[in-house]
Amino acid sequence: MAEKQTVRLCYHIINAHFGFVTAQVASTLLIRGRLPLGQLTRLTPGVSSREVRLALLVLIQHNIVWHSEDEIDGEVYEINWEEPASRLRFGRYIMIVRDKLGDAAAEVLSFVLDNGKLKVGQVIENLAFEDPKHQKFLKPCTAKSHISPRDRLIQHEAQCKRERIKEGGNSILTPKDLMEIKMMAAKKIQQEEEEADALGMVVSQGSEEPRSTKKKNATEDEKVVNEDIFFKVNYPKLNTCIRNEIIIEAAVHRYNTQTAEVLRAALKATEDRQHNLLDFRSEPVGPHDISSKLSSTSVLLNGIRTTKKSYNPSVKDYIALLCNDDNHTPAGLASAFLAPVSGGGGGSGRVTVEFDRIGRRLKQRVYESNVRERFGDDAVKVIRILMDKGKMDEKHLSKVALIAPNVLRPLLTRLSAASLVSLQEVPKSADRNPSRTYYLWYVDLAKAYSNLLSALYQTLANIVARTAEEESQVRPSLDKRDRTDLSGQEHLLNRHDLAVLNEWGEKQERLHVLAMRVEENVFILRDMLGDPEPER
C-alpha cells in the first residue's frame, strides 16, 4: 500500500494516460495492496469483471502491475507505484537518447515507451528500421520481470533455508545463518538479472566456423538482437544520465562552466559502467581518461584565475579544484565533487566521482530552498544551526542565531507544524512534569525529507489534475484541430478556436515546465543516494 499523496499522484497519471477505468483498478491496488482477481473486482466500484481483466492486461503490458502465485489466494496482483511516477520523465528520457544516439534512437525509445514492451520485429515493422540495436537504453523483459522483487527474494530465502536445514539437519538457524541466507538470496537475484540481460543479444548464426571457435571468438560485433525476446525501457540506466546532468548543473552553480566540463568528462569516462543509482561512487578515472573525453582543450581556458599572466590551467588543476585540495577539513571533504583514490597522491592521481556526498548535499539544498521559500531566511539560519550544533533549547538557539525569542518561538512552531524540525523532551524527574522538562529542538532529516517528498507528490498531482482540467475545457477546439480534413491546416479554423488553441499551448508549456522542476526535486529526494545517517 502506498502513501496518500502517492496514491493520488499515481491515480491522476494513470487516468491521464490510460483512462478512468484503468485508473480505478490501479487506485484499488494502491489503497488495498496486493489482491486476487475476485477481491479486486468486488472492491472496484462501477467496473465489471471483464473491464478489470482488460485493465490488468494494459497495466501488466506497461510494467505497472506485478502478478505472482500465492499459496492461499492463488494468482495475486500488486502495483509497482514507482512505474507510473516515472512516466513524468518520459520526455526527458527521449531528449537524453536523442542527444546521445540521434533521432532514430529517440523514435525507437518513444515507441517502446508508448507500448510498454515490444519485440524487435514489432519495432521494425512499425518504424521501418533495419535493426534497432539501442541495447544501452533497452533491456530484456522475461517472465520473472513480472514478479515483485520482494516475492522473488522471499522465494529464494525459503529455498536457501530448506537447503541449509537439509545439509545441517538442524531446523533452528542462528542470526549468522539468517544473514548468510539473505546474502545468498540477493546474489541469486543478481545472477538472474545478469542472465536475463544476456538474453538480449545472441551470436549471429551466419558464420560457418566450428562451434568451439565461434564461442571463443564471439565479440560484440558478431552479436545481433534476439528477436524472440521482449524489450522494455531501461529506467535505471536513463536515471543515471539524469543524475549526471543534475551533478553537472550543481558544478556550474558552484564553480563555472569550465570546471563543469571537466566533471562531465569524468562522468562520461565511466558512463558505460554506470548501470543504476546504487553506486556510492564512480569507477576510478585518471587525468588522461578525462582529457580524452573533453570536446576540446579550449574549454579549459579562463576557468581558473591567478595572478600569473600566461597561465593556462590543466586538467589536473581542475581535478584538484573539484577535490577541494586546498581544504582538507571534514567540511571541505564533504563538499568535494571528486575524491582521490587511496594512494593516488592527491589530485594528480586517479579520482572517483562521489555520488553519495553530492546527493547528500543536493538533498540538503532542496530542503533549505523549500524552507526559505515558505518561511524566509531566518528559518534557514535556524535549521543550519541545528544541523551543525545538534539538539538545542530555545533560549540557547535564540542567542546563537541572534533572533529575538518572541520572533523565534512562532517560527519554530510553524517549522514544527510542517515537520521540518522536531522536538525532543528530556524530563528532569520520573513524573515527567512539563515544568521540570527540557525541550530541545533538532532537525530530523529523514522525517523532513519524507514530509517534503509527500508535499512534492501533492504538488505534482495538482499539476497533472490541473492539466487534465484545462485540456477538457478546450476539448472542442482540440477535436476540430485533430480532424483529418484540417490536418496541417490550422489557419482554416475560426478566430475563436485559434485564440483558444494559442492560449492552451502557452498554459500547457508553463505547466510542463513547472512539473519538470518539481519532478527534479522528487528525483533528488527519492532516487539519488545521500540519505541522512541514523542518529546514534
Backbone torsions as a table, in degrees:
resi	resn	phi	psi	omega
1	MET	NA	140.4	-176.3
2	ALA	-100.8	165.7	179.3
3	GLU	-72.1	159.4	-170.4
4	LYS	-56.1	-51.3	-177.2
5	GLN	-69.7	-30.0	175.2
6	THR	-65.1	-42.6	178.0
7	VAL	-60.2	-44.4	-178.4
8	ARG	-64.6	-43.2	179.5
9	LEU	-63.4	-48.5	-179.4
10	CYS	-62.5	-37.8	179.1
11	TYR	-61.2	-47.7	-178.1
12	HIS	-66.7	-37.0	179.3
13	ILE	-66.4	-47.5	-179.8
14	ILE	-66.3	-36.4	177.2
15	ASN	-63.3	-39.3	179.8
16	ALA	-71.7	-31.6	-174.7
17	HIS	-93.6	-33.0	-171.6
18	PHE	-125.6	-9.7	177.5
19	GLY	105.6	172.7	-172.0
20	PHE	-67.9	-44.5	-175.4
21	VAL	-62.7	-47.0	179.1
22	THR	-63.3	-36.9	178.1
23	ALA	-66.1	-35.5	178.0
24	GLN	-65.1	-42.9	178.4
25	VAL	-64.2	-44.8	179.2
26	ALA	-64.1	-37.6	179.2
27	SER	-63.5	-39.2	178.0
28	THR	-63.2	-43.4	178.6
29	LEU	-67.1	-35.5	179.1
30	LEU	-66.5	-39.5	-176.3
31	ILE	-81.1	-43.5	-173.4
32	ARG	-90.1	-19.0	-174.4
33	GLY	88.1	-160.6	-176.1
34	ARG	-70.0	136.9	-175.1
35	LEU	-143.5	148.1	168.4
36	PRO	-74.9	168.9	-173.9
37	LEU	-61.9	-41.5	-178.3
38	GLY	-61.2	-49.2	179.2
39	GLN	-66.4	-37.0	178.9
40	LEU	-62.1	-39.2	178.9
41	THR	-66.9	-42.3	-179.0
42	ARG	-68.2	-33.9	-174.6
43	LEU	-89.0	-3.3	177.5
44	THR	-102.9	102.0	-175.1
45	PRO	-71.0	141.8	174.3
46	GLY	74.4	12.2	-178.7
47	VAL	-125.9	128.1	-178.6
48	SER	-76.8	167.7	-179.4
49	SER	-62.6	-40.1	179.2
50	ARG	-63.8	-41.8	179.4
51	GLU	-66.4	-35.3	177.6
52	VAL	-63.8	-44.5	179.4
53	ARG	-63.4	-42.1	178.8
54	LEU	-65.7	-39.2	177.9
55	ALA	-64.0	-39.9	177.9
56	LEU	-64.3	-38.6	177.6
57	LEU	-61.2	-42.7	178.9
58	VAL	-64.2	-45.2	-177.5
59	LEU	-67.5	-36.7	177.1
60	ILE	-68.7	-40.2	178.8
61	GLN	-59.9	-34.2	-178.7
62	HIS	-97.6	17.4	172.4
63	ASN	62.6	25.1	-179.4
64	ILE	-92.2	-24.8	-177.6
65	VAL	-120.8	134.1	170.3
66	TRP	-95.0	152.7	173.7
67	HIS	-140.4	140.1	-177.8
68	SER	-152.2	168.0	-179.4
69	GLU	-92.8	129.2	176.9
70	ASP	-109.4	143.1	-176.9
71	GLU	-65.3	-27.9	-176.0
72	ILE	-99.9	-51.7	-172.8
73	ASP	-92.7	-4.1	-176.2
74	GLY	79.8	-137.2	-179.9
75	GLU	-77.6	126.4	-178.7
76	VAL	-122.4	156.6	-177.4
77	TYR	-121.1	139.7	-178.8
78	GLU	-140.2	138.4	-176.0
79	ILE	-91.4	140.9	174.6
80	ASN	-97.4	93.5	-169.7
81	TRP	-67.9	-20.0	179.2
82	GLU	-71.2	-24.6	-178.0
83	GLU	-67.5	-52.3	177.3
84	PRO	-63.9	-32.8	177.6
85	ALA	-64.8	-30.3	179.2
86	SER	-75.5	-14.1	-178.3
87	ARG	-67.2	-17.7	175.8
88	LEU	-70.7	-13.7	-178.8
89	ARG	-97.4	5.4	-174.4
90	PHE	-58.6	-42.9	179.6
91	GLY	-61.7	-39.9	179.4
92	ARG	-69.1	-37.6	176.6
93	TYR	-59.6	-46.3	-178.5
94	ILE	-64.4	-38.8	179.3
95	MET	-64.8	-39.1	178.7
96	ILE	-63.0	-47.3	-178.5
97	VAL	-66.4	-36.5	177.9
98	ARG	-64.0	-40.3	179.8
99	ASP	-68.4	-33.5	-174.4
100	LYS	-91.0	-37.3	-171.2
101	LEU	-122.9	-8.3	177.2
102	GLY	103.7	177.0	-175.6
103	ASP	-67.2	-36.6	-178.7
104	ALA	-63.1	-44.1	178.9
105	ALA	-65.6	-38.2	178.2
106	ALA	-63.8	-37.1	178.6
107	GLU	-67.6	-37.9	176.5
108	VAL	-63.2	-47.5	-179.1
109	LEU	-62.2	-42.5	179.1
110	SER	-61.7	-39.6	-179.9
111	PHE	-66.5	-40.3	178.2
112	VAL	-68.8	-38.6	177.3
113	LEU	-62.8	-38.3	179.9
114	ASP	-68.2	-27.1	-173.8
115	ASN	-111.9	-0.3	176.7
116	GLY	84.8	-69.5	178.0
117	LYS	-149.2	145.0	-175.4
118	LEU	-148.0	157.1	168.8
119	LYS	-86.6	162.8	-178.4
120	VAL	-62.3	-40.3	-179.1
121	GLY	-60.9	-35.8	178.7
122	GLN	-67.4	-37.1	178.1
123	VAL	-67.2	-44.1	-179.6
124	ILE	-64.0	-41.3	-177.5
125	GLU	-64.4	-39.1	-175.0
126	ASN	-87.9	-27.7	-176.1
127	LEU	-111.1	-3.9	177.3
128	ALA	59.7	39.3	175.1
129	PHE	-98.2	150.5	-178.6
130	GLU	-74.2	-46.5	-177.1
131	ASP	-160.8	99.7	-177.5
132	PRO	-78.1	80.2	-175.2
133	LYS	-88.4	50.9	179.0
134	HIS	-96.2	59.0	-175.8
135	GLN	-66.8	-18.9	-176.5
136	LYS	-62.4	-41.1	-176.8
137	PHE	-108.6	8.4	172.6
138	LEU	-122.7	150.1	177.3
139	LYS	-139.3	153.1	-178.0
140	PRO	-64.7	148.7	177.4
141	CYS	-117.5	113.3	-178.8
142	THR	-107.7	179.9	-179.9
143	ALA	-62.6	-34.5	-178.8
144	LYS	-72.7	-15.9	177.7
145	SER	-68.4	-18.2	-179.2
146	HIS	-92.2	3.5	178.4
147	ILE	-103.3	140.0	179.6
148	SER	-59.6	135.1	177.3
149	PRO	-56.8	-31.8	178.2
150	ARG	-67.2	-40.4	177.5
151	ASP	-63.8	-41.4	178.6
152	ARG	-63.2	-40.2	178.6
153	LEU	-64.8	-42.0	179.3
154	ILE	-64.2	-41.5	179.1
155	GLN	-62.4	-44.8	179.9
156	HIS	-67.7	-37.7	177.3
157	GLU	-63.7	-42.8	177.9
158	ALA	-62.7	-40.8	179.1
159	GLN	-65.5	-41.8	178.5
160	CYS	-65.3	-37.1	178.0
161	LYS	-63.8	-43.8	179.0
162	ARG	-62.3	-40.9	179.0
163	GLU	-66.6	-40.6	179.9
164	ARG	-65.3	-42.2	179.3
165	ILE	-66.2	-39.0	-179.7
166	LYS	-65.9	-36.6	179.8
167	GLU	-74.5	-44.7	-175.6
168	GLY	-87.5	-24.4	-179.0
169	GLY	77.4	7.8	-179.5
170	ASN	-118.6	124.3	-177.4
171	SER	-81.3	-9.8	-179.9
172	ILE	-95.3	117.7	-178.1
173	LEU	-102.8	137.2	178.9
174	THR	-79.0	163.2	176.0
175	PRO	-56.4	-34.3	176.8
176	LYS	-64.1	-41.1	177.9
177	ASP	-63.3	-42.4	179.9
178	LEU	-63.8	-38.3	177.9
179	MET	-65.9	-41.7	178.0
180	GLU	-64.6	-37.4	178.7
181	ILE	-63.8	-42.2	177.8
182	LYS	-62.7	-41.0	179.1
183	MET	-66.4	-39.3	178.3
184	MET	-66.0	-39.5	178.8
185	ALA	-65.5	-43.1	178.2
186	ALA	-63.5	-36.8	178.7
187	LYS	-66.6	-38.7	178.1
188	LYS	-64.3	-40.0	177.6
189	ILE	-63.9	-40.5	178.2
190	GLN	-63.1	-39.8	177.6
191	GLN	-64.7	-39.4	177.3
192	GLU	-62.8	-39.8	178.5
193	GLU	-65.0	-41.0	178.6
194	GLU	-65.6	-40.4	177.6
195	GLU	-65.1	-38.8	178.0
196	ALA	-65.6	-40.2	177.9
197	ASP	-64.0	-34.0	179.9
198	ALA	-68.9	-21.6	-179.5
199	LEU	-71.1	-17.3	-176.1
200	GLY	-68.3	-30.8	-178.9
201	MET	-120.2	136.3	178.4
202	VAL	-125.7	155.0	179.7
203	VAL	-72.1	135.9	179.6
204	SER	-62.8	139.1	-178.2
205	GLN	-92.0	6.3	-176.5
206	GLY	-77.9	-20.8	-177.3
207	SER	-74.9	146.0	-179.4
208	GLU	-103.6	14.8	179.2
209	GLU	-71.7	158.1	175.8
210	PRO	-59.2	158.2	-174.9
211	ARG	-60.2	-44.1	-178.1
212	SER	-66.1	-38.0	179.9
213	THR	-67.7	-40.7	178.8
214	LYS	-61.6	-41.8	-178.7
215	LYS	-66.0	-34.4	-177.5
216	LYS	-76.0	-37.3	-173.4
217	ASN	-100.2	7.5	-178.8
218	ALA	-65.2	129.3	178.4
219	THR	-123.8	178.8	-178.4
220	GLU	-65.0	-31.1	-179.4
221	ASP	-71.3	-26.6	-178.4
222	GLU	-84.9	-3.7	-177.8
223	LYS	-96.8	148.6	178.0
224	VAL	-126.9	163.5	-180.0
225	VAL	-70.3	134.4	178.5
226	ASN	-71.1	115.7	-175.9
227	GLU	-79.5	-7.8	-179.6
228	ASP	-95.0	-0.9	-175.4
229	ILE	-108.6	139.0	172.3
230	PHE	-79.5	144.3	178.5
231	PHE	-119.9	144.9	174.1
232	LYS	-130.7	169.2	-176.6
233	VAL	-72.9	136.9	179.9
234	ASN	-87.6	85.2	-178.0
235	TYR	-58.6	-44.9	-178.9
236	PRO	-57.4	-39.5	179.5
237	LYS	-66.4	-43.0	178.7
238	LEU	-66.2	-33.6	178.0
239	ASN	-65.6	-31.5	176.2
240	THR	-64.3	-35.0	177.6
241	CYS	-66.9	-40.3	177.2
242	ILE	-63.9	-43.7	178.8
243	ARG	-59.8	-43.8	-179.3
244	ASN	-62.4	-40.7	178.8
245	GLU	-65.0	-38.8	178.4
246	ILE	-64.7	-40.6	178.9
247	ILE	-64.6	-40.7	179.1
248	ILE	-64.9	-41.2	176.5
249	GLU	-61.7	-37.6	177.7
250	ALA	-65.8	-36.3	177.2
251	ALA	-67.4	-38.5	176.0
252	VAL	-63.2	-41.9	-179.2
253	HIS	-64.1	-35.6	-176.1
254	ARG	-88.9	-40.9	-176.8
255	TYR	-110.8	-102.1	179.3
256	ASN	-160.2	178.7	-176.1
257	THR	-67.7	-33.1	179.9
258	GLN	-64.2	-46.1	178.5
259	THR	-65.1	-37.3	178.3
260	ALA	-65.2	-33.1	178.0
261	GLU	-67.1	-36.2	175.7
262	VAL	-65.4	-42.1	177.3
263	LEU	-64.6	-38.3	176.9
264	ARG	-61.4	-41.0	178.7
265	ALA	-65.4	-38.0	177.7
266	ALA	-64.8	-39.2	177.3
267	LEU	-69.7	-37.4	-179.6
268	LYS	-68.1	-31.2	-179.7
269	ALA	-66.1	-26.3	-180.0
270	THR	-113.3	15.1	-174.2
271	GLU	-62.9	-38.4	-178.0
272	ASP	-66.6	-21.3	-179.8
273	ARG	-100.3	7.5	175.6
274	GLN	-98.3	103.4	-174.3
275	HIS	-102.6	-24.1	179.6
276	ASN	-156.3	-174.7	-176.2
277	LEU	-95.5	14.5	-174.6
278	LEU	-90.9	-6.4	-178.9
279	ASP	-78.3	129.7	178.5
280	PHE	-72.8	-27.0	178.4
281	ARG	-153.1	162.8	-179.3
282	SER	-80.1	174.9	173.0
283	GLU	-69.2	149.7	179.2
284	PRO	-61.6	143.2	-179.4
285	VAL	-141.4	142.2	-177.0
286	GLY	-101.0	170.4	179.6
287	PRO	-59.1	-36.6	-180.0
288	HIS	-65.1	-41.4	178.2
289	ASP	-63.0	-39.1	179.5
290	ILE	-67.5	-42.3	-179.8
291	SER	-62.1	-37.1	-178.8
292	SER	-68.3	-21.2	-179.2
293	LYS	-94.8	-4.5	177.4
294	LEU	-73.6	142.9	179.2
295	SER	-65.0	-38.3	175.3
296	SER	-165.3	158.3	180.0
297	THR	-72.6	-14.0	-178.8
298	SER	-68.5	-20.0	180.0
299	VAL	-68.8	-14.6	-178.5
300	LEU	-85.8	-11.6	-175.6
301	LEU	-69.2	141.4	173.8
302	ASN	63.3	19.0	178.4
303	GLY	-84.0	-26.1	179.0
304	ILE	-126.8	121.7	-178.9
305	ARG	-96.9	132.5	176.0
306	THR	-135.3	176.7	178.4
307	THR	-78.5	-14.1	179.1
308	LYS	-73.3	137.1	-177.0
309	LYS	-76.3	-42.9	-176.5
310	SER	-106.3	55.6	-178.5
311	TYR	-106.2	122.5	176.2
312	ASN	-114.7	108.4	-176.9
313	PRO	-65.1	144.4	178.6
314	SER	-101.9	176.8	178.1
315	VAL	-62.1	-36.8	-180.0
316	LYS	-63.2	-34.9	178.4
317	ASP	-64.9	-42.1	178.6
318	TYR	-68.3	-36.1	177.3
319	ILE	-63.7	-42.1	177.5
320	ALA	-62.3	-37.9	178.3
321	LEU	-65.2	-43.6	-179.5
322	LEU	-70.6	-22.9	176.9
323	CYS	-86.7	-2.9	-176.1
324	ASN	54.7	50.0	-177.8
325	ASP	-65.2	-21.0	180.0
326	ASP	-88.9	2.5	-178.2
327	ASN	-142.6	95.1	-177.3
328	HIS	-95.6	16.9	176.0
329	THR	-74.4	162.7	177.0
330	PRO	-56.1	-38.7	178.6
331	ALA	-65.8	-39.4	179.3
332	GLY	-66.9	-42.3	178.8
333	LEU	-66.9	-34.8	-179.6
334	ALA	-70.6	-22.3	-178.3
335	SER	-98.8	6.2	-178.5
336	ALA	-81.5	146.6	176.5
337	PHE	-85.4	-34.1	179.6
338	LEU	-117.4	159.7	176.9
339	ALA	-139.0	135.1	178.9
340	PRO	-69.3	143.1	175.2
341	VAL	-70.4	144.7	-177.7
342	SER	-53.9	125.0	-178.6
343	GLY	85.5	6.9	-177.0
344	GLY	-84.0	-10.9	178.5
345	GLY	75.5	52.9	177.4
346	GLY	70.3	-143.3	-176.1
347	GLY	-78.7	-6.4	-177.1
348	SER	-83.7	-14.3	-178.6
349	GLY	-98.4	-157.2	179.8
350	ARG	-78.2	145.1	-176.1
351	VAL	-131.9	165.3	175.9
352	THR	-127.5	150.4	174.2
353	VAL	-86.0	122.5	-173.6
354	GLU	-87.9	90.0	-178.2
355	PHE	-65.5	-37.7	-177.2
356	ASP	-67.1	-46.5	178.7
357	ARG	-62.2	-45.1	-178.5
358	ILE	-64.0	-42.5	178.5
359	GLY	-62.4	-38.9	178.4
360	ARG	-63.6	-39.3	180.0
361	ARG	-70.0	-40.6	-179.8
362	LEU	-65.5	-40.0	178.2
363	LYS	-63.4	-41.0	178.9
364	GLN	-65.7	-35.2	178.7
365	ARG	-66.6	-41.3	176.4
366	VAL	-62.0	-43.1	179.5
367	TYR	-60.8	-47.2	-178.0
368	GLU	-68.3	-37.7	179.4
369	SER	-66.0	-35.9	176.3
370	ASN	-66.3	-41.2	178.4
371	VAL	-65.5	-41.6	-179.8
372	ARG	-64.7	-40.8	-178.2
373	GLU	-66.8	-35.9	-174.6
374	ARG	-92.1	-31.3	-170.8
375	PHE	-127.6	-7.5	175.5
376	GLY	98.6	177.8	-175.7
377	ASP	-70.0	-34.1	179.2
378	ASP	-61.3	-35.8	178.9
379	ALA	-66.0	-38.2	177.4
380	VAL	-65.1	-40.0	177.4
381	LYS	-60.5	-41.8	-178.5
382	VAL	-64.8	-47.4	-176.3
383	ILE	-70.0	-30.5	176.8
384	ARG	-67.8	-38.8	177.2
385	ILE	-64.9	-43.0	-179.6
386	LEU	-66.1	-37.3	177.7
387	MET	-69.5	-30.6	-179.0
388	ASP	-82.9	-41.9	-174.1
389	LYS	-94.4	-22.7	-175.4
390	GLY	93.9	-153.4	-177.2
391	LYS	-68.7	133.7	179.9
392	MET	-143.0	146.7	175.1
393	ASP	-83.2	169.3	-171.9
394	GLU	-64.9	-37.8	-177.6
395	LYS	-67.6	-45.3	179.7
396	HIS	-66.2	-41.0	179.5
397	LEU	-62.9	-37.4	178.7
398	SER	-63.5	-39.0	180.0
399	LYS	-70.4	-42.6	-177.3
400	VAL	-69.8	-40.1	-177.4
401	ALA	-82.3	-9.6	-178.1
402	LEU	57.6	45.0	177.7
403	ILE	-123.1	134.0	-179.0
404	ALA	-61.3	143.6	-178.8
405	PRO	-58.8	-36.7	-179.4
406	ASN	-71.1	-16.0	173.9
407	VAL	-92.2	-37.4	-176.5
408	LEU	-70.4	-39.7	-174.8
409	ARG	-59.6	-51.5	177.6
410	PRO	-65.9	-29.6	177.7
411	LEU	-65.7	-44.7	177.9
412	LEU	-64.4	-36.2	178.8
413	THR	-63.9	-42.6	179.3
414	ARG	-68.6	-38.5	177.1
415	LEU	-65.7	-38.3	178.3
416	SER	-68.2	-37.9	178.2
417	ALA	-64.2	-29.8	177.4
418	ALA	-87.9	4.5	179.4
419	SER	61.8	29.9	177.7
420	LEU	-95.0	-22.2	169.3
421	VAL	-132.1	159.5	-177.3
422	SER	-127.0	163.9	-176.6
423	LEU	-121.2	131.5	178.7
424	GLN	-112.8	124.2	178.0
425	GLU	-94.1	129.9	178.0
426	VAL	-124.9	98.2	-177.2
427	PRO	-73.5	144.9	176.2
428	LYS	-81.8	-27.5	-177.1
429	SER	-131.0	169.7	-175.9
430	ALA	-71.8	-21.6	-178.5
431	ASP	-78.2	-6.6	176.9
432	ARG	54.7	43.5	176.7
433	ASN	-69.7	128.8	-178.3
434	PRO	-58.0	-31.3	-179.1
435	SER	-72.8	-17.6	178.4
436	ARG	-117.3	49.0	-178.5
437	THR	-136.9	134.7	172.3
438	TYR	-84.1	140.0	176.4
439	TYR	-119.0	111.4	-174.7
440	LEU	-109.3	131.2	177.7
441	TRP	-92.8	143.7	177.5
442	TYR	-156.4	168.4	-180.0
443	VAL	-107.7	116.8	173.3
444	ASP	-96.7	95.4	-172.5
445	LEU	-62.6	-38.2	-179.6
446	ALA	-61.6	-44.0	178.1
447	LYS	-67.4	-42.0	-179.4
448	ALA	-63.7	-44.0	178.7
449	TYR	-62.9	-40.0	-179.4
450	SER	-63.5	-44.9	179.3
451	ASN	-69.8	-36.0	177.3
452	LEU	-66.1	-39.3	177.9
453	LEU	-64.8	-39.2	176.9
454	SER	-62.9	-40.3	178.2
455	ALA	-66.1	-36.4	177.5
456	LEU	-68.0	-37.8	175.0
457	TYR	-60.7	-41.5	178.7
458	GLN	-62.7	-41.2	178.4
459	THR	-63.7	-43.7	178.3
460	LEU	-62.7	-41.3	177.9
461	ALA	-62.0	-40.5	177.4
462	ASN	-63.4	-39.3	179.7
463	ILE	-66.0	-44.7	-180.0
464	VAL	-63.7	-43.2	178.9
465	ALA	-65.1	-40.0	178.7
466	ARG	-64.2	-41.2	178.4
467	THR	-61.8	-44.2	179.3
468	ALA	-64.0	-39.5	179.9
469	GLU	-67.8	-43.2	178.2
470	GLU	-63.4	-37.9	179.6
471	GLU	-67.3	-37.4	179.7
472	SER	-65.2	-30.3	-179.7
473	GLN	-71.9	-25.9	-179.9
474	VAL	-108.5	16.2	-177.5
475	ARG	-58.0	-41.4	178.1
476	PRO	-57.5	-42.0	178.9
477	SER	-69.1	-35.6	177.9
478	LEU	-67.2	-39.4	178.2
479	ASP	-63.8	-38.2	176.7
480	LYS	-63.4	-42.2	-178.6
481	ARG	-65.5	-33.2	-176.1
482	ASP	-85.5	1.6	177.8
483	ARG	-63.9	144.0	-176.7
484	THR	-64.4	-34.0	-178.8
485	ASP	-76.0	-11.2	177.5
486	LEU	-112.3	11.3	-177.3
487	SER	-62.1	121.7	-179.6
488	GLY	74.9	8.9	-178.6
489	GLN	-130.7	58.8	-177.8
490	GLU	-66.5	-18.7	-179.1
491	HIS	-68.3	-14.5	178.4
492	LEU	-78.8	-11.2	177.8
493	LEU	-72.6	158.0	179.0
494	ASN	-75.6	171.0	-174.6
495	ARG	-63.1	-38.5	-179.2
496	HIS	-62.0	-47.3	-179.2
497	ASP	-64.6	-40.1	178.5
498	LEU	-63.1	-41.1	178.3
499	ALA	-65.1	-41.4	179.2
500	VAL	-64.2	-42.1	-179.3
501	LEU	-67.8	-38.7	177.2
502	ASN	-64.9	-43.2	178.1
503	GLU	-64.0	-40.8	178.9
504	TRP	-65.3	-38.1	178.4
505	GLY	-62.3	-40.2	178.1
506	GLU	-67.5	-42.7	178.6
507	LYS	-63.4	-43.4	-179.1
508	GLN	-62.0	-40.6	179.2
509	GLU	-64.7	-43.5	179.9
510	ARG	-64.1	-42.0	179.6
511	LEU	-65.9	-38.2	179.0
512	HIS	-67.5	-41.0	177.7
513	VAL	-63.6	-42.5	178.1
514	LEU	-62.9	-42.0	179.2
515	ALA	-63.6	-38.5	179.2
516	MET	-65.4	-38.8	179.4
517	ARG	-66.7	-43.9	179.6
518	VAL	-67.0	-40.4	-178.1
519	GLU	-66.3	-30.3	176.1
520	GLU	-65.4	-39.5	175.1
521	ASN	-65.0	-37.9	175.8
522	VAL	-62.2	-42.3	179.3
523	PHE	-60.5	-43.2	-179.3
524	ILE	-64.7	-45.3	-175.5
525	LEU	-74.9	-36.2	-172.6
526	ARG	-94.6	-42.9	-168.5
527	ASP	-98.1	-33.6	-175.9
528	MET	-77.7	154.2	175.3
529	LEU	-71.7	177.1	-179.4
530	GLY	107.5	27.1	177.5
531	ASP	-64.0	146.3	-179.1
532	PRO	-64.1	145.9	179.3
533	GLU	-72.2	141.3	179.5
534	PRO	-65.8	146.4	179.8
535	GLU	-72.1	142.3	179.7
536	ARG	-92.5	NA	NA
